[in-house]
Amino acid sequence: MCADVTSDGLTITPGSVDLIFSNWLLMYLSNDEVKSLVEKMVKWLRVGGYIFFRESCFHQSGDCKRKNNPTHYREPRFYTKIFKECAILDASGNTSELSLINCKCIGAYVRNKKNQNQICWLWQKVCSSDDKGFQQFLDNVQYKTNGILRYERVFGEGFVSTGGIETTKEFIAKMHLKPGQKVLDVGCGIGGGDFYMAENFDVEVIGIDLSINMVSFALERAIGRKCSVEFEVADCTTKEYPDNSFDVIYSRDTILHIQDKPVLFKKFFKWLKPGGMVLVSDYCKCAGPPSIKFAEYIKQRGYDLHDVEAYGQMLKEAGFSDVVAEDRTGQFLKVLKRELDVIEKEKDDFIRDFSEEDYDDIVDGWKAKLVRSSSGEQRWGLFIAKKN
């Protein structure tokens, strides 16, 4: 059918469509037209159906200049927000909305140059009563946009994990990366470690994270960089890659969120090429049962913590050899103290850029980490293992 998607005369029966596919369309519509069309698409789609679309973000694709170009080269977060916030009430009084299944930079090549602005989304229509689970917790509680920016302020540009670029350089040096290798970063955050690896070692990096907000920031920071990095919203517990896909699997302070670590480590083992390596830093606990207070903290955060030795044993049982399990809590304490000192010295600037409530929240959080780590309850481990 030849039709204008913005026209009120375009009629499609509600709940009659299984898949809506859109390629380079939304960037030709105004903001209000995009919002209106998304509402229509959710009505047309049956519950359980999918919407897939691709858009050019940030700037035009290629280098062909066009006069009077009407295109809106938006940031990815614009589309994510519009789709995520759309909720529709049907004739029976039931509310439906969209759940993000995947979002990734497809890394297209234009005249032999990597083009990072091609972004794809895959959404599924669900009942609003359905539990969106852990992803919703990450984006609405733990890693809200403001929270990510606060962490970045502490850890340094591009980083949301302990020690920022300093520990990143130290740990990556242990992987002995070589040009042309393929790296999977599980829990990539906003991409600082991935850019460092790709730009300094000429490796290809795929960064995955369950947080939509994290990947949105990573995609924005990828623009203009001449390195091979792709980002994707994905759940590492359900994501699948072919066997022998990667030379290195890297993860920083992420797997503490995963309940079934043995199953995940077996997946890592399959995904790695023979001779490949896995490097993980993660929060741990001391051996034995935690105190009541620490147990409440673990439950409130939704963590799954193990002692350093047990963590290393899980890697061995997954098939890895040459397993190194190091307790790095002493290093963790030094980093925490240094970061806290910087925050307190820059208090006025921090409050000006965020708020006094944000400042108190960060300082209190760092002091609590220091207490838990100094007492020996909270540990920080570094794990390195190989696939022979």
Disulfide bonds with the S-S distance in Angstrom:
none
